[in-house]
Amino acid sequence: MDDIKLIAKKAKKGDDKAFAKLIDINKEKLYKIAYIYVKNEQDALDILSDTIYKAYLNLNKLKDPQFFNTWIVRILINTAANKAKSNKKIVYIDDYEQVKSEAIHNMSDLDFNIPKNIDLYNAIDKLDTKYKNVVILRYFQDMTISQIAKILNYPEGTVKSYLFRALKKLKIELKEECI
């Protein structure tokens, strides 16, 4: 963690190589978060590149270099949420099977087994954004409640209640789909 803090300090002072190293360290994690939001490889890559661009332009706004990871994940979540809202794609009935098979094929290339858990991912997609963010960060990125609170700028109690409510909604949704 101290190495990241030192690299982030260098990056904040204008060292482009240090910024590139920080991105290289975080790119896989950031891509996975983006993919969970949009379920599309190209859109996830677009979100990742937009996030990197925004982070680079606003690096001077990073208050404390030790929180670089938290800061860039927050930028990514906001970018992904905006992309997901604007990307409500229309799929015609004739194209549905082709789109579905492409999506399953693309998801099977990833290492987090979406096809096996497609009902879970669909249920997560139905959650409100505030609940979805908490679930993704907690269970897909293994972040602690305090880390999530810092990223989303919520009190820890709010994160806990959102997580509780999200899990309750997921249980109801998944139970209905299993019947």
N, C-alpha and C positions, 0 to 999 in steps of 0.2 A: 504494500500500500504506500510505503514511503517513496518507492520508485515512481509510482504514478503521480504522486504529489509533486515530486521534483520535475518530472516531465511536464506536468500541467503548468507549473510555474514558468518553465522555459517557454512553453507554447503561448502563455498569456503575455509574455514579454515580446512576442513576435517571431519566435523560432518555428518556422514552418515544418522543419524535420521533426520536431518534438510533437507538433500537432498531428502530423501524419502517423507517428508512432502510437499516439493515444487512440487514433481512429483504428489503426491496425489491431490494437489490443481489444477494442470493443466491437468491431464490425460484425462478428458472428452473432453476438448477443443482440445487437441492435437489429440485425436482419430478422432474427427469429421473432422478436417482438413485433416488428412491422408485418411480418407474414401472418402472424396470428390475427392481426387486425383486418387485413385485406384478402387473405387466402389466395393470393396471386403473386407469382414470382416477380413479374415485371413491375407491378405496382409496389411491391415490397422494396425492390431495388430503387425505384423512383423515390420512395419515402426516405430510404437510407441516404440517397444522394442529396435530397433536399435538406435532410437533417444535418448532414456534414457541412453543406453550404451555409445554412443558417448559423450553425455553431461557429464556423470559421469567421463569418462576418460579425458575429456578436461576442467573440471571445473576450473582448474588453469588458463585457458586462458580467463575466464570471467573477463573483465576489471572492470566493475562496477556492483556490486551485485543488484542494483536497476533495472537493465535492464535484469534480469534473464529471464523473460517471453519473451521478445523480442529475446534474444539470443537462447532460446530453440526452439522457433517457427521457427527461421531461420534454425536451424539444421534440424528440421522436414521437412520443405519445400524442402531443398536440398536432404534429404533422400527420400522423397516421389517422387520428380521429377526423381531422379536416378532410383528408383524402377519402376516407370511408364514407363520410357524409356526401361528398360531391361525386362519388363513384357509384351511385345506385344505378347499376346497369340493368337495362331491359334485355331479357332473354326471351326470344320467341319460342313458342312450343316446339316448332320444328327443329330448333337448334339445341333444345334442352339436353338430350342424351349426349350429344357431342361435347357440350360444355361440361356436363357432369363427368364424363369419362376423362376429359382433359384435366379437370380439377383434381380428380383422384390420382391421375398419373403424376401431376406436378407435386401433389402433397406427398406421394409415396417416396419421392426423392429426398425428402427431409428426414432427419433422424428423430423426430418426435412423434411418429406414428399416428398421423391424423386419420387415415382411413379406418384404423381400428377403433378410434374414438370419435367418429363423425357426429354421433348424437350429442356428445358432450360439447364439441366445438359449435354445433348449431345452437345448442342451449346457451352457451356463453355469448354467442352473437346476439341473442334476443335480450340480453341484460341491458339495463341502462348503462351509459358510458361510465358513470362513476363507479358502478359495481364491476363492470368489465375490466376497468383499469386495475382495480385492487386484486381481482382474481388472477389476472395475467401476471402481474408483478409478484404475487405471493406464490402461486403454484407453478408457473412456467419459468420464472426467473429466480425462484427460491430466495426472495428477499424477505427480510424481517419486517415486522409491523413498523418499527421505527424508520427503517430505510424507505418504506413505501410512504410513510408520513412526510418525510423530507422531500421525496420526489414529487408527490402530488400537492404538497403544501397544505396538508390537512393535519389536525391534531390526531394523535395516536388513537384516542377513543373513537373518533369518527371512522378511521380506517378499520378498526375492529368491528364497529357496528355495520359498516358497509360490507365487510367480508361475511359477517354473520347473515345479513339479509340476502346477499348474493348466493351463499350456499343454500339457504332455505329455498330461494327461487329455483335454483338448479335442481334441487331434490324433487321439487314439485314437477318441474318441466320434464326431467328424466323419467320420473315415475309414470307420467302420462304417456310418454313415448314408448315405454316398455310394455304397456297394457295392450 
